[in-house]
């Protein structure tokens, strides 16, 4: 009996061990089918997220989180300046005709293929500009390149190829580009510098045919603020003395979309006042071209064409007031705003004969200046006739901040141009002026979301009353007399008058 019992136990143990062995074989086979078991040769070349187990020859290893390395690393390139010979700070003045040594090294995690130096000069597109030199590194296998290393083809370094003695007078910008396998040309470094001779000219009273007294009054009789040293660059463009520019020229975010405007430090408060009026004033234009809906006045500036730009007028004798940063051009691509004798009549006729001001209207909590237009001139992106866009900017913003408008020049119209320090023949509220708004609304702080929600449904427009003191409310069709409103802001500080 004991022998029989022992035999049964032995048989049971043997069967259990057999079942375990069979289960183990099934487990190994399943893992192999799922790709989680990798032959040793594959394991040695694979990039696994988990640390692989130590393996022996002719064995298998299991990687639970294996991810095949199908992507090469993202190409990265950087430029490091030479610590002993770094580039000078922006604003460095390089003497005309002298040499200059480039130094520094470009590094990449991929094979470099080319390095380029490009130099441009503001307001000068003549030879040698744009100035560009390139070294090709396609025949080398390197992840770094010093600007002093030779080009493999010409056996000359980029430093030798770029000859600063060829550069002309002016404000320059140097850009350093590089490319590598998997990455096209990328800008790695930028440097602004001046090239100047030792001979300087100075803006004088003789360069003002009719605006010297206005400029002197605007700058508080401080001649150093606007009669500065300069050198000729190209055509009518000049380069201001960098020391003067650093002291008197600044920038503030403006339009469109926060674009910075360069201007004289004495002009900043005037521009800020104009921006305040344009941001807190609203208008609407109905009529032949449809209905614009309620617009923020600042939205009419769809194009910025320059404020501070050192240049003479086309005569090369008279100075432009852009040279001082006291004038700005906007919406220059609109034909009525181009400087010509013909545009004086174009703007006058359309604003006087086809644009009617109906007074102030309040809808959905927003008070706006209501205009009716029955002309046919093409519109700006907001739907406002192009003949009226800069007039409205002047009427609602720039005139209130103390600017003059160059549409009122004696014999020509320069509708893009608003200015602070120059003489303009006619006045906005004079016999030949176009002023229509006699009473301004209180400034309103309305968010863009509120303005969007307040847009009324397009409706037929009712013929406006000829009385400028009566406002026609299109929504009701009733005549509404606006309540008196005073501008709580400080009065325009027009030092020209």
C-alpha positions in Angstrom: 0.0 0.0 0.0 2.8 2.4 0.8 4.5 1.7 -2.5 1.3 2.2 -4.4 0.7 5.6 -2.6 4.3 6.7 -3.4 3.9 5.8 -7.1 0.7 7.9 -7.3 2.4 11.0 -5.8 5.3 10.6 -8.2 3.0 10.4 -11.2 1.2 13.6 -10.0 4.4 15.5 -9.7 5.7 14.5 -13.1 2.4 15.5 -14.7 2.4 18.9 -12.9 5.9 19.6 -14.1 5.0 18.6 -17.6 2.1 21.1 -17.6 4.3 23.9 -16.4 6.8 23.2 -19.2 4.1 23.2 -21.8 2.7 26.5 -20.5 6.2 28.1 -20.5 6.6 27.1 -24.2 3.3 28.7 -25.1 4.3 31.9 -23.3 7.6 32.1 -25.1 6.0 31.4 -28.5 3.4 34.2 -27.9 6.0 36.8 -27.0 8.0 35.9 -30.0 4.9 36.4 -32.2 4.2 39.8 -30.7 7.7 41.2 -31.3 8.6 41.6 -27.7 11.3 39.0 -27.9 14.2 40.1 -30.1 17.1 38.1 -31.3 20.5 39.1 -29.9 21.7 40.7 -33.1 18.6 42.9 -33.3 18.9 43.8 -29.6 22.4 45.1 -30.0 21.4 47.6 -32.7 17.9 48.6 -31.4 17.4 51.7 -29.2 15.2 50.5 -26.3 13.5 52.7 -23.8 14.0 50.2 -21.0 17.5 49.0 -20.1 17.9 45.6 -21.8 18.8 42.5 -19.8 22.3 41.1 -19.9 22.3 38.4 -22.7 24.5 35.5 -23.6 25.4 34.4 -27.1 22.6 32.5 -29.0 20.0 33.6 -26.5 16.9 35.9 -26.6 16.2 39.1 -24.7 12.9 40.7 -23.8 12.3 44.4 -24.0 8.9 45.4 -22.7 8.9 49.0 -24.1 10.9 48.7 -27.3 10.4 51.6 -29.8 12.3 51.3 -33.1 14.6 54.3 -33.8 13.1 55.4 -37.1 13.7 59.2 -36.7 17.1 60.9 -36.8 17.7 63.7 -34.2 16.3 67.1 -35.1 19.0 69.2 -36.7 20.4 71.9 -34.5 22.9 74.7 -35.4 24.3 77.4 -33.2 26.8 80.2 -33.5 29.3 81.0 -30.7 31.4 84.2 -30.8 35.1 84.1 -30.2 35.6 85.1 -26.6 38.8 86.9 -27.4 37.5 88.7 -30.5 33.7 89.0 -30.2 31.6 91.2 -32.5 31.2 94.8 -31.2 27.8 95.8 -29.8 25.1 97.0 -32.2 25.7 100.5 -33.2 29.4 100.1 -33.8 30.8 102.7 -36.3 33.2 101.2 -38.8 35.5 103.5 -40.7 34.8 103.7 -44.4 37.4 101.7 -46.4 38.9 99.8 -43.5 39.2 96.0 -43.0 37.4 94.0 -40.4 38.0 90.5 -39.2 35.1 88.0 -38.7 35.5 85.4 -36.0 33.4 82.8 -34.2 32.4 79.2 -34.8 29.2 77.4 -36.0 28.3 74.1 -34.5 25.8 71.5 -35.7 24.7 68.0 -34.7 24.5 67.2 -38.4 27.0 67.6 -41.2 27.3 71.3 -42.2 26.8 72.0 -45.9 27.2 75.8 -46.3 27.7 79.0 -44.4 26.8 82.5 -45.7 27.4 86.1 -44.6 24.8 88.6 -46.0 25.2 92.4 -45.5 22.5 94.9 -46.5 22.6 98.7 -46.3 19.5 100.7 -45.5 18.1 102.6 -48.5 20.9 101.4 -50.8 20.3 98.6 -53.3 23.1 99.5 -55.6 26.4 97.6 -56.0 27.8 96.0 -53.9 24.4 95.4 -52.2 23.0 93.0 -51.4 26.5 91.8 -50.4 26.7 88.1 -50.0 29.5 85.5 -49.6 29.2 81.7 -49.1 31.4 78.8 -48.4 30.3 75.4 -49.5 31.1 72.5 -47.1 29.4 69.7 -49.0 32.7 67.9 -49.6 33.6 67.9 -45.9 32.3 65.8 -43.1 32.2 68.3 -40.2 29.8 69.5 -37.5 31.7 72.7 -36.9 33.0 75.6 -38.9 35.1 78.6 -37.9 34.7 81.8 -39.9 38.5 81.7 -40.3 38.5 78.1 -41.7 39.2 77.9 -45.4 36.6 77.0 -48.0 37.3 73.6 -49.3 36.9 74.7 -52.9 38.7 78.0 -53.0 40.9 77.4 -49.9 39.8 80.8 -48.6 38.0 81.4 -45.3 34.7 83.3 -45.0 36.6 86.0 -43.2 38.8 86.4 -46.2 35.9 86.4 -48.7 34.0 89.2 -46.8 35.8 92.5 -47.6 34.5 95.3 -45.3 36.5 97.8 -47.4 34.0 97.3 -50.2 31.1 98.6 -48.1 29.6 102.1 -48.6 28.5 104.8 -46.1 25.2 103.8 -44.4 23.4 101.8 -41.7 24.3 98.1 -42.3 22.9 94.8 -41.1 25.0 91.6 -41.1 23.3 88.3 -41.0 25.0 84.9 -40.6 23.3 81.8 -42.1 24.1 78.1 -42.1 22.7 74.9 -43.5 23.2 71.3 -42.6 21.9 67.9 -43.7 18.2 67.9 -43.1 18.0 71.7 -42.6 18.0 74.5 -45.1 19.6 77.9 -44.5 18.9 79.3 -41.0 19.8 82.8 -39.6 22.0 82.3 -36.6 23.3 85.8 -35.9 22.4 89.4 -36.7 24.5 92.6 -36.2 23.7 96.2 -36.9 26.6 98.6 -37.5 27.4 101.9 -39.3 29.9 102.6 -42.0 31.0 106.3 -42.0 33.8 108.5 -43.3 35.4 111.2 -41.2 33.6 113.9 -43.2 30.2 115.0 -41.8 27.7 117.6 -43.1 25.2 119.3 -40.8 21.5 120.1 -41.5 21.1 123.9 -41.5 18.5 126.6 -41.7 19.1 126.8 -45.5 17.6 123.3 -45.8 14.1 124.6 -44.7 12.4 126.5 -47.5 9.4 127.4 -45.4 9.3 125.4 -42.1 12.3 126.4 -40.1 10.4 128.6 -37.6 7.8 125.8 -37.1 10.5 123.3 -36.4 12.3 125.6 -34.1 9.1 126.3 -32.2 8.2 122.6 -31.9 11.6 121.7 -30.5 11.6 124.6 -28.0 14.3 126.4 -29.8 16.8 123.6 -29.0 18.6 123.3 -32.4 20.6 120.3 -31.2 17.3 118.3 -31.3 17.0 118.5 -35.1 20.0 120.2 -36.7 22.2 117.1 -36.7 25.3 115.8 -38.5 24.8 113.4 -41.5 26.4 111.7 -44.4 24.9 111.0 -47.8 23.9 107.3 -48.5 22.1 107.0 -51.8 19.8 109.3 -53.7 18.0 111.5 -51.2 18.7 109.3 -48.2 21.2 110.2 -45.5 22.6 108.6 -42.5 22.1 110.5 -39.2 24.9 110.8 -36.7 24.5 107.6 -34.6 25.0 109.6 -31.4 22.1 111.9 -32.2 20.0 109.0 -33.3 20.6 107.1 -30.0 19.7 110.2 -28.0 16.6 111.4 -29.8 15.0 108.5 -31.7 12.8 105.9 -29.9 9.9 103.6 -30.9 6.4 102.8 -29.6 4.0 100.0 -30.6 1.4 101.3 -33.0 -0.5 100.2 -36.1 -1.3 97.9 -37.7 -1.1 95.1 -35.1 1.4 96.7 -32.8 4.0 97.5 -35.4 6.7 99.8 -33.9 6.8 103.4 -35.1 10.2 105.1 -34.9 9.9 108.8 -33.8 11.6 111.7 -32.1 11.3 111.6 -28.3 9.6 115.0 -28.3 6.9 113.6 -30.6 6.0 110.6 -28.5 3.3 112.4 -26.4 1.6 113.8 -29.5 1.5 110.3 -31.1 0.2 108.8 -27.9 -2.6 111.4 -27.8 -3.5 110.6 -31.4 -3.6 106.9 -30.7 -5.8 107.5 -27.6 -8.3 109.4 -29.7 -8.3 106.8 -32.4 -8.6 103.9 -29.9 -11.6 105.5 -28.1 -13.5 106.9 -31.1 -15.9 104.9 -33.3 -17.5 105.6 -36.6 -19.9 104.1 -39.2 -20.1 104.8 -42.9 -23.4 103.9 -44.8 -24.3 104.4 -48.4 -23.5 103.5 -51.9 -20.7 101.1 -50.9 -22.9 99.3 -48.2 -22.6 99.6 -44.4 -19.3 99.3 -42.6 -20.9 98.7 -39.3 -19.4 100.3 -36.2 -15.6 100.6 -36.6 -12.9 101.6 -34.1 -11.2 104.6 -35.8 -7.7 103.1 -35.3 -8.7 100.2 -37.6 -8.5 102.6 -40.6 -4.7 102.5 -40.3 -4.2 99.4 -42.5 -0.7 100.3 -43.7 2.3 102.0 -42.0 4.8 103.6 -44.4 7.3 105.2 -42.1 7.8 107.8 -39.4 11.5 108.4 -38.7 13.4 108.1 -42.1 16.5 110.2 -42.7 16.1 111.8 -46.1 15.8 115.0 -48.0 12.9 115.8 -50.4 13.3 114.9 -54.0 14.9 118.3 -54.7 17.9 117.1 -52.6 17.9 120.7 -51.1 14.9 120.7 -48.7 14.9 118.5 -45.7 12.0 116.1 -45.1 10.5 116.2 -41.6 10.6 112.4 -41.5 14.3 113.1 -40.9 13.4 114.3 -37.4 10.8 111.6 -36.7 8.0 114.2 -36.4 5.9 113.0 -39.4 4.2 109.7 -40.4 2.9 108.3 -43.6 0.0 105.8 -43.5 -2.1 104.1 -46.2 0.3 105.2 -48.9 -0.8 102.5 -51.4 -4.3 104.0 -51.7 -4.3 106.2 -54.8 -5.9 109.3 -53.3 -3.2 109.5 -50.6 -0.3 109.6 -53.1 1.4 113.0 -53.4 0.0 114.8 -56.4 -1.8 118.0 -57.5 -4.7 116.0 -58.9 -5.4 114.3 -55.6 -6.3 117.6 -53.9 -9.4 117.8 -56.0 -10.1 114.1 -55.7 -10.2 114.2 -51.9 -11.9 117.6 -51.7 -14.7 116.6 -54.1 -15.4 113.3 -52.5 -15.3 114.5 -48.9 -17.2 117.7 -49.5 -19.7 116.4 -52.1 -20.3 112.8 -51.2 -19.6 112.3 -47.5 -22.3 113.6 -45.1 -21.8 113.8 -41.4 -25.0 113.1 -39.5 -23.8 113.6 -35.9 -23.4 111.2 -33.0 -25.5 108.1 -32.7 -25.6 105.7 -29.7 -26.5 102.0 -30.3 -25.9 99.1 -27.9 -24.0 101.4 -25.5 -21.5 102.6 -28.2 -21.6 106.2 -29.4 -20.2 106.7 -32.9 -19.7 109.3 -35.6 -22.3 108.5 -38.3 -21.5 109.2 -41.9 -23.3 108.7 -45.2 -21.5 108.3 -48.5 -23.1 108.4 -51.9 -20.0 108.4 -54.1 -18.5 105.6 -56.1 -14.8 105.4 -55.1 -13.4 102.0 -54.2 -13.1 101.1 -50.6 -10.4 100.1 -48.1 -10.4 96.7 -46.3 -13.1 98.1 -43.8 -15.4 99.2 -46.6 -14.6 102.9 -46.2 -14.1 104.9 -49.4 -10.3 105.4 -50.0 -10.9 109.1 -50.6 -12.2 109.4 -47.0 -10.0 107.1 -45.0 -7.2 109.5 -44.1 -9.6 112.4 -43.8 -11.4 110.4 -41.1 -8.1 109.5 -39.3 -7.3 113.2 -39.3 -10.7 114.4 -38.3 -11.1 111.9 -35.4 -7.5 111.5 -34.2 -4.5 113.3 -35.6 -6.0 116.8 -35.7 -7.2 116.6 -32.1 -3.6 115.7 -31.1 -2.0 118.7 -32.7 -0.9 117.3 -36.1 -1.1 119.0 -39.5 -2.3 117.2 -42.6 -0.3 117.4 -45.8 -3.5 117.3 -47.9 -3.6 121.0 -47.0 -0.3 121.9 -48.8 -0.7 124.9 -51.1 -0.4 123.3 -54.5 -0.4 119.5 -53.9 -2.0 116.9 -51.7 0.0 114.4 -49.8 -2.8 112.6 -48.1 -0.7 109.9 -46.5 1.3 112.5 -44.5 0.6 113.7 -40.9 3.1 116.1 -39.4 4.0 118.1 -36.4 6.9 120.4 -37.1 6.3 121.9 -40.6 4.3 124.6 -42.3 1.0 123.6 -44.0 -0.8 126.4 -45.9 -4.5 125.6 -45.2 -6.2 124.8 -41.9 -8.6 122.0 -41.3 -11.3 124.4 -40.0 -10.6 127.2 -42.5 -12.3 128.1 -45.7 -10.5 125.4 -47.7 -10.7 122.9 -44.8 -12.8 119.7 -44.7 -13.8 119.7 -41.0 -17.2 118.3 -40.4 -17.3 117.2 -36.8 -17.9 120.2 -34.4 -18.6 118.2 -31.3 -16.6 115.2 -30.2 -17.9 112.3 -28.1 -16.5 111.3 -24.8 -13.7 108.7 -25.2 -15.0 105.2 -24.8 -13.1 102.2 -23.6 -14.8 99.4 -25.6 -13.3 96.0 -25.9 -13.0 94.2 -29.3 -15.4 91.6 -28.1 -18.0 94.2 -27.1 -17.6 95.9 -30.4 -18.1 92.6 -32.3 -21.3 91.8 -30.4 -22.7 95.3 -30.9 -22.7 95.2 -34.7 -26.3 95.9 -35.9 -28.0 94.0 -38.7 -27.5 95.7 -42.1 -30.6 97.9 -42.8 -31.6 100.3 -45.5 -30.2 103.7 -44.7 -32.5 106.7 -44.3 -31.6 110.0 -46.0 -29.8 112.1 -43.4 -30.9 115.4 -42.1 -28.9 118.3 -43.5 -28.7 119.8 -40.0 -25.2 118.8 -38.7 -26.5 119.1 -35.1 -29.1 116.4 -35.7 -28.3 112.8 -35.6 -30.3 110.3 -37.6 -30.7 107.0 -35.8 -31.1 104.4 -38.6 -32.6 101.8 -36.2 -35.6 103.9 -35.3 -35.9 106.4 -38.2 -36.4 109.2 -35.7 -34.3 112.3 -35.5 -32.2 112.3 -32.3 -30.5 115.4 -31.0 -27.3 114.4 -29.3 -26.6 115.6 -25.8 -23.7 117.9 -25.2 -20.4 116.1 -24.7 -17.1 117.6 -23.7 -13.7 116.1 -24.3 -12.2 115.6 -20.9 -8.7 115.1 -22.4 -6.2 117.9 -22.4 -6.5 120.2 -25.4 -4.4 119.6 -28.5 -0.9 121.0 -27.9 -0.3 122.3 -31.4 3.0 124.3 -31.1 2.8 125.2 -34.8 0.0 127.6 -34.3 
